[in-house]
Amino acid sequence: MAREVHSIGRPRLFIAFACVGTLAVAACSPHSVEEADIPDAADTAEPVSRALAPSGEPYSENRAPCADRVSLRQTFWGELHVHSSLSMDAWLWDVRNGPDETFRFAKGEETFLPPLDDLGAPTRAARLERPIDFAALTDHASFQGEVALCSRPDSSRYASEACRLFRGEIPIPEGPLGDFGTRMASLSDALDAAATLIRRNEAICGDESGEVCRASMTTVWEEQQAAAERHYDRSEDCRFTTLHAYEYTATPGLAKVHHNVIFRNANVPVSPIAWVDEPDVYDLWDELRRQCLEAGIGCDVITLPHNSNLSNGNMFAITGKDLPLEQQRTRAMLRGDIERLAEITQIKGDSECRNGFAGVIGATDEFCEYEEWRGPEVEDCGADGKGYGALMDQGCVSRKDYVRYALLEGFREQRRIGVNPFKIGIIAATDTHNANPGDVEEYSYQGWQGSPDATTEKRLERGNSPINATNSLASNPGGLAGVWAEENSRDAIFDAMKRRETFGTSGPRITARFFGGWEFPEDLCGDPELVAKGYARGVPMGGDLPPRPDGASAPTFVLSAMRDLGTPDHPGGLLQRAQVVKGWVDEEGLFHQEIVDVAGGPNGARIDADTCRPRGVGHNSLCSVWTDPDFDISQNAVYYARVIENPSCRWSAIQCLEQGDGSRSPSCSDPSIPKAIQERLWTSPIWYEARAGNAR
């Protein structure tokens, strides 16, 4: 039976229904929405505004055009991956801030983090030094209903043994997952010993259908939407944009195959599509097609994978190769249409690249494995192998765990079936579970997981949990998403993501323009019309090179980057180098990578380990016009830019210095823990596709 789809435009009906049934507490809890707080239906329902969005089409929702609109586009900073108390792991870590607190924090308001006081209130103050422009709350869809049923005292399931185990009110049975893992597992039943498939716990959900938990999940989804509507600035000021979103948390055998689901506007399916209900990611995309894209309700959606570096080769694997060719092509086209972006870095490390994979040709890339969790000793899965257990530091690692090689895998698939399913742009995020989106500064890092890393001492512990996700010392503050959009509205931000005109940073607000074309002049870097000519004569990041004109021998790329100025108290770092990364697949199916310094380069910059002060020279900006000297007209190729800062102090080195000489944690003297990092930016790629009939 088809699932219902709806807009948020009927809030009074929702509240009236939700507060009379068995799930009343899910809508009427301390985090519930009051009718007066929800935008009136006239503000959000059809008909949409007659004002025109930057695309030239009417806005997909009622809103005023932004007063600050730039036709050549401007940078907006945001967060597309953050969890609140609605997520099962965040709740277990004592996080009690919900959707409203999450969005308030993104806008620059002070919040409080765990640990909790005797009354259950968070006690640790936190505030963004620089607010962000847009945010999506991506709580785990799986077990969101169960968390509400188990954490809200008026719930009909609150007193169940499974819920009491989840809350830690009864003795925790000994087992390989430890306290945290056992309490998490109380929400589900495993279908097999490896837990590659799970199902809802009937003790909470009532029966095999799980309808009680599904209904609770729908109610919580309504709460989440209502909060997003409250905090979205529809006025011409366009101060802050919220996006409706959730996380499809596929974790087969503790391998991370997670995807965030991001919607254009408030016209969304009635309930999230959760991994516990749809364990095949292709079914996720098919349901999004049916419930959103083809539902006739004005719904648009993209998905983006995250933390692929911990997927044991599962994230960018191609399944269904035994299906008829046309069905494989249809699946690949659907994936390519919806999966527009990938998260290249976050608190659990770098998903760009890794050295040493079989079948990858090219020199060692010294900037791979940024903040990587898994060491170089981990076994290579092989070209098409898979494993499980990465969250417990088990199983193999694969080139299909990394964005660079997924881009090349796309060429391999295009050769096999005629469709490239991996034309993915790049963003970055945090994956914080503290309801604190965009909190990425190394100097003020307070952890990401509630009580377990609430103090400096806890953050500097090596970690002793069998579940690697609680290894605080290996974690980092995460990154930010940058988009090039005309204005700060949902339509403009979403359109930028769909066309992949996006970039990610490891935290700093470095900006970059990256254009590709055939006829850029060599002196474009000194031209005040660089951006206008970049659009007029080529394509921006995320685009496909236009057909080669007669007389052009090779594509030319323009890369212009600016450093993050930071704040008066904490200036940003200088830039060291700007690079173009090129990839292609040869006739034998081998992956090739080439990294070219196109501006700047090694400069001897360093940090003073005793003070964390930077030493050496660097650049405020870098710009280059680069033509590929080894271009092969008959060979598909992909290019993206990477900008590297001078070395700066890692958060752990900063906090070790703050502890003082006499009280430093043992890890502060561990030579295997880096004291310096080199923050960076990655742009979305530009693709070249060879045309039939081209000769070498």
N, C-alpha and C positions, 0 to 999 in steps of 0.2 A: 504494500500500500504506500502510495506517495506520502511523504511527510509534508506537513503544512509549512507554508512560508508566510512571513508577515513583515510589516514595518513596525517601527516603534511608535507609530502615530496613533495608537489607541491605548494610552497608558491607564486611563481610568478603568477600563474593562479588565485589564490585567490585575490591578490592585484589588478590585472587587472580588475577582475569582480567587486570587492567591490567598487571601486572608480568611477564607471560610473552609478550606479543605484540610486534609491531613498534613499538608505541607505549609500550613500557615506561617510557621516560624521562619521558613526560608525566605518569605517576603516581608515579614514583620519583625525581624531581628534587629539588633542594634545597627547592622549594616544595611537595613532595608531602605527603600525609597519611599518618601512621602509624596502624596499626590501633588502637593503644591510645588514640589521640587522638580517635577517632570515637565519638560516643555509641552505646551499645549499642542494638540494634534494639528492645529493650523500651522504650527511652526515647522513640522517635520513631514507631514503626509502629502500625498498628491493633491493638487497639481504642483509640479516643481516650479521654482522661480523662473520668470521670463528673462532674468538677467543672464548675460552670456559669460560663460567660463572662459579662461584663457584659450581653450581649444577652439573657440568660436561657436561652440554648441551651447545650448542652455545648460545651466548648472543641473546636476542630477538631484538637487534638493533645494529647498527654499533657503536662500541666504542673500546677503548683500555682497556685491563685488568688493574685493579688497581695494582700499585706497592705495596701498603700496603694491603696484603691479609693474613688473619689469619685463618687457617683451623678450629681451635677451637672457632672461632667467637669472635668478639669484640663489644663493645657498640657504637651505634650511636644514637645521640639525634636529635629529630625532632619535627615538628609541622604539624599536619594533619587537622587543623581547624582554618582558618584565613580568614577574609573578607577585601576587598579593596573598592575603590570607585565604583566598578561595582555592589555592592550590594545596594539594595534600601534603607535600613535603614542606612548603613554607609554613603551614599551620603547625606541623610537628616541630619546627624550629622556633616556635613561639612568635611567629609573625602574626600580628593582629590587625594591621592596617589593610583596609579593603580598597575597592576601586576609587572612591572619592579621595582618600588620602594619597593614592598613587598619582592621580592627575594633579592634585594640589602640589605635591612635591615637584613634579615636572615643571610646574609654572613658577617655582621658586619659593614656595611656602615651607616653613619649618615643619618637620615631622619628628616622630620619636620611634626608635627601633628597640628590639629586645636587648637585654633581658627584661622580664616583666617584674613589676613590684608585687607586693602581697595582694593587691586588688586586681591583678591581671593586666595592668596598664604598662605599656612600653616606657622605658626610662632614658634611652640614649638619644640625644638630640642630633638631628642631621638636616642639612639644607644644601641645595645646589648652589655652588658659587656663581654659575651662569645658567639660567633657565634654558630649557630646550624649546623648540618650536612646535613639535608634534610628538605624539606618543600613542602606542597601541598597548593595551593590557592583554597579555597572552597567557592567561591562566590555563593550567592543564584541563582539557576537556574530560579526559578519563578520570572518573571518580570525583568530579566536581560536585555531583549530586550527593555522593556518599559523604563527602566532607561536611556539607551543609547538614545532612541528617545526623551525623555523629558529633558535630560541634555546637549545635544550637539546642539548648535545653528543652524547648517545647516540641521538639521533633518526636514523632511516634517511634523512631528507632533509637533514640538517644540512650536508652537504658539497656540496649542489647549488649550481649557479651562482646561481639565484634567491635562495637563502638567503644565500649569501655577499654578494650585492648588498644584500640587506636589512640585513645586519650591517655593511655598509660596508667589507668586506675586499677588494673589487676596485674599480677606478676607476669613479666615478659618471659615466655619460654625460651630456653637456650637454643641457639641455632646458628648456622653460618652467616646469617644476615645481620646479626646483632640486634640491639634494641631498636634502632631507627628502621632498619629493613623489615623487621618483624611487625612493627606497628604499621608500616606502610602496607605490608602484605595482608594485613587484616581486612583491608577493603576489597580484596579480590580472591578468586580461586584460580589456581593454575590448571591449565588443561593438560600439560605434560610436564615431565620432570625438569626439562630445561627452561620452562616458563617462556617458550617462544610464542605461546598463545595464552591469553588469560580470559577469564569471564568474571562477571559480576558476582559478588558474594550474596547468595540467597538469604543469608541470615540478616542482611541489611535491606536487600532489595525486594524481598517478599517471595519471589519465585524465579524460575529460570528466565522468564521474559525480562526481568529487571525493570519492570514498569515504574515501580516506586522511585527507583534511583534515576531513571530517565526523566520522570516528571520533575524531580528535584533539580536535575541538571538544567532543564528548561527554565525553571523559575530563577535559578542563579544567573543564567544567561540573560534573562530579562533585567535583573538588577544591574548587571555589568553594562548592558546597553543604556539603561537609564542614566547611569553615572557618566558614561561617555557623552551623552546628549547634554547633560548639565554643564559640562566643562568645555564644550566646543564653542568657540567664539564665532558666531555667524554674522557679527557686525562687520562694518567696513574696516574696523581696526585689525581684524585677523590676527589677534595676538597668540592664539593657541589652537591647534587642531588635534582632535582625538579621532582615532580610527577604531572601528569595531573589529575585534580579533579574538582568537583563542589559539591554543596549541594542540595539535594532533600529536600525542605523546607516545609514539610507537617505540617500545623498548623491548624487542624480542630477545630473550636470553641476556638481558642487560647490555645489549648493543644499542646505541642511540641512533634511531632513525626518525628523529623528530622533525615536524614541519609546522611552522606558524602559518595560520590562515588569516589573511588580512582582507577586509571588505572596503569597497569604495565609500559606502554611505550607510544609512540606517535601514536600508531594505535588505534584510538578511534572512537566512533560513530560521525556522522557529527554534531550532536547537542545534548545538554543535554536533559535528560528526566526530565521534570519539574512537580512538584506536580499540578500546575494549569492545566496541560494537562493530567496527569495520577494520579488521586486522590487516587487510591488504591495502597499501597506499594507493594503488590504482582504483580501488573502490572509493577511496576518499575523493579523488579527482572526478570520478564518474558521478558521485553524489553531488559534488559541487557544481558540476555541469548541469545536472538535472534540477537540483533544488535552487540554484542561483542563476547561472548564466542563461539557461533556457526556460526559466520559470515565469518570465514575463512580468516581473515585479520591479524591474530597474536595479537588479542586483548584479554586481561585478566583484570579482575576487581574484587574488593571487595567493600562491603559497610560496614559502621559502624554507629550504632545509637549514638546520643549524647543528653545530657541533658534529659535523660529519667526520671529524678526526677521531671520534670514538664510536664509529659505526661498524668496525670489523669488516669493512668491504660491502656493507649492505646499502649505504645511502644512495650511491650512484650505480648500483647494480641494475642490469637489465634482466627482468624476469619475463616469462611468457614466450621464450624463444621457440617453443614447440607449437605455438599457435599459428594459424594460417597467416601468411604474410600481410594480407590486407588488415587483419585484426591487429597485428603488431604495429603496422603503420598508424592505425587509428589511435592506439594507445600512446604511441610516441608523440603524435600531433597533439593529443589532449594534454599530455604532460608538458610539452613545450609551450602550449597556450596558457596554462595556469601557473606553472613553476617558472616565474620570471626572474627571481633573484635568489642568491644564496648568501648566507651569513658566513663571512670569511674569518672572523675572529670574535672571541667572547671570553668570559671569565675562565673557561676550561681550555683556552689555548687557541692556537692557530690552525685553521683548516685550509690554508693556501697551498702548501707544498711540503714535501718531505724528501730528503735525499736518500738514495740507495735503492730505489725500487727497480726490480728487474723490468726490462722492456722500456726504460726511460733513458734516452740518450742526451748527453749534455754535461757541461761542467757542473761541479758542486755549486749549489746556490747557498752562499754564506748566510742569507737572510731567511732561509726556510726554518721551520720548527720553532717559530716565535712562541715563547711561553708554552711549549709543548708539554703535555702531561706524560706521555708514554716515551720511554727511553729508546735509544738506538738499537738495543738488543732484541726488541720485539720482532718476531718472525714475520716475514713478508707473506701475505696470503697468496701471491701470484696474480697473474693477469685477471683471472676470473674466479678466484677463490673467495670464500667468505668464512667468517667465524662468529663467535659470540663472546660476551663477557667483558668488553672493554671497560665498563664502569667499575669492574673489580680488577682492572689491570690484567685481564686474561684475554686469550685469543689473539689472532694475527692482526696485522695492520696492512691496509691495501691502498694502492694508488686510487682506488674508487672511494677513498675516504677524503679526498682533497679536491678543492675546486679547480686548480690548474689542470689536473688530469681528467676531471669530469669534462672540461671544455674539449679536451682532445678525444675523450671517449665519444663525445658527440659526433666528431668527424668519422670515427670508426663505425658508428651506427648509421650515419648518413650513407657511407659507402655500402653498408650491408643491406639496408632496407629503404634508403632514399629519403629518410627523415632524420633531422638532428633534434633529439629531445633535450639537449643540454645547452641551449643558448641562454645562459644565465648571467645576469648582471650581479653586481657585488654591493653588499652593504656590510655593516658590522653592528654589534649590539652588546648588551651585557649579560642577559639571562639572570639578572639579579633576582633573588627571592626575598628581598627586603622591601618590596614595594617602593623602590627609590630609583626610578628610571633616569638614565643619563648621568649617574653618579660615578664618574670615571677618572677623577683626578688621583694620581699616585700619592700626592702629599697629604690627602685627607681621606684615604681609603679606610673604610670601617668594616670590610668584609661584605659577604653577599648572602649569608645563610642564617640570619637570626642569631639565636643564642650560641650555637657552636663556635662562631668566630667573633663573638661580641667584644673581646678584649685583645689588646696587643699580644699578650702571652698566648692566647688561643690561636690567633692568626699565625704566629710564628712557630707553632708546633708542626712537626713533620706530619702528624696525622697517623692514627693507628686503627682507623675503621677499615673493615674489609671492603666497604663500598667507597670507591675512590672519590666520589662526589663530595665527601666531607674532608678532603685533603686541603686544608686552608692555605698552607704555604705554597702549594703549586698553583693556586688560583691567582687571578689578577683582576684589576677593576673592570676590564672589558672595554668595548669600543662604542663608537657612535655611527649612526647612519647619516650620510649627507645626501641631499637631493638637489638637483638643479631644476627649479620650478619658477613660474612667473609670479606666484603669490602663495601665501600660506592658507590655502583652502583644501578641503578634502579632494575635490576634483583635480586640482593642480598637483598636489602631492601624489595622488594615486596615478595620474597620467605619467608623471615622471618615473614612478616605479615600473609601470607597464612598459614604457619605452626604454627602461634600464639606464636612464640618465642619472645614475646614482654612483656613490662611492662610499667606502668605509674607512674609518681610521681606528687606530688602536686606543684612542682616547682624545688626543689633542685635536683642536679644530683647524687642522691643516686643510687647505682647499686646493683643488686642482681642476683645470680644464684640460681635456684630452680630445683632440679632433683628428680625424683621418680623412685623407683625400688624395688627389693626384696632382694638384696644381698649386700647392701652397708655395709662396715665395720664401726664399731663404731668410729674408729679413723680417719675417712676420713677428718675431718676438719683440721687436722695437716698434711695432705698429699699434697705435692706440685703438685701431679697429680690429684687433686680433679676434675678438669673440665674434663680431659680426661677420668677418670673413671666414672664420671657422665654420659657422653655420651655413653661409652662402656657398662656399666652395667645397664643403665636405660634410662629414657626419660627426656628431658628438659621441662620447662614450655611450656604449649600449647599442650602437648602430652597425649597419652593414655598409661596407665600402660600396659606392656606386660603381656601375660598370666602368672599366678602364677606357678612357678616351684614346683616340688614335694619337700616337706619338708619346704617350706616357709609358715609362719603362718600369716604374715601381711606385708603390704608395708612399706618401709622406705623412708624418704624424707631427702634430704640434702639441707639446706638453708644457703647460705653464702652471707653476705651483707657488703658493704663498704660505709662509709659516704661520703658526698660531701665535698671536701676540700675547695670549694669556691675560692675566689681570695685573694691576699695579703691584700687588703683593707677591704674585707668582707669575713672572714672565714666562712665555712659552719658549720652547727650544729652537735653536737654529737648525736649518736644513743642511744635510750633508750631501745628498745626491738624489737625482731623479733618474729612474730607469724605465726602459720599455722591456717587457717580458713577451717573448714571441713563442708560440707553440705550433707544431704541425705533426702530421702522421705520415710516415713514408709508406711505400708500396708493400712493405713486409708487415705493416701494422705496428711498427715501433714508434713510440712517442719521442718527439724531439723538443727540447726547451733551450732557449737562448736568452740570456739576460744581458742587456746593454746599458751601461752608464751613459746617458745622453746629456746630462748636465751635472756639474759638481763631480764628486768622487771622493776617494779616501783622503782624509785631511788630518789624521792624527788626533782628532778631538777625543776627549776622555772626560771622566769625572774624577774629582778628588774624593777618594774613598773615606777620608777622615771627616769631610764636611758635606759631601754630596753636591758640591758646587761644580758646575760644568767648566771645562777648560778647553781652549782652542778656538779656532775660527770656524765660521759657518756662513750660511746664506739666509737672508730674509726672504728671498724669492729665487726661483730657478726657472729657466725657460729654454726650450730647445726645439728646433725644427729638424727632424730626423727622417731620412729616407732609408728604407730597408735595402742594404747593399746586396743581400743574398736572395732577393725576391724571386720566386718561381711562379710564373703566371699560371701554370697547370696544377698548382698545389694549394688546397685550402689552408688558411692560416688564421690564427687568432692572436691579437695583440692587446695587452693592457699595461697600464702604467703603475709604477710603485715609487713612492717618495719616502725617503728615509731621513729621519732626524739625526742630529748628533747624539752620542750617548748621554743618557740621563739616569738618575738614580731610580732603581726599582722601589716599589712601595715598601718591600721588606727591609731594604737597606736603610731607608728613611726611618722606619719604626725601630730598627736596631739602634740607630744613633740616638733616637729620642729616649730609649730605655736607659742610656747612660752606661759608663764602663763597668760599674760594679754589679749590674743586674740584668745583663743581656742574656737573651735566650740562647740555648746551645746552638741553634741553627744559624745564629749570627756569625759564628766562626766556622761554619761548614763551607769549604771551598766549592762544593758542588752547587750551592745556591748562588745564582748570579746577583751581583750588586748593581750592575748596569744593564739597561735595556736600550734599544733603539726604536722609539715609537715610529709609526709609519702610516701611510695612506695607500689604499689600493683603489684604482678606478675600475669601473665596469669595462669589459672588453669591447674592441671593435673587430668585426669579422671580415675576412676576405673569402669569397667563395668563387672557386674557379668555374669558368663557363665551359660547357661542352665544346669540343673542337679546338681548344687552346693547345698549342704545342709548346714544348720546352724551348 
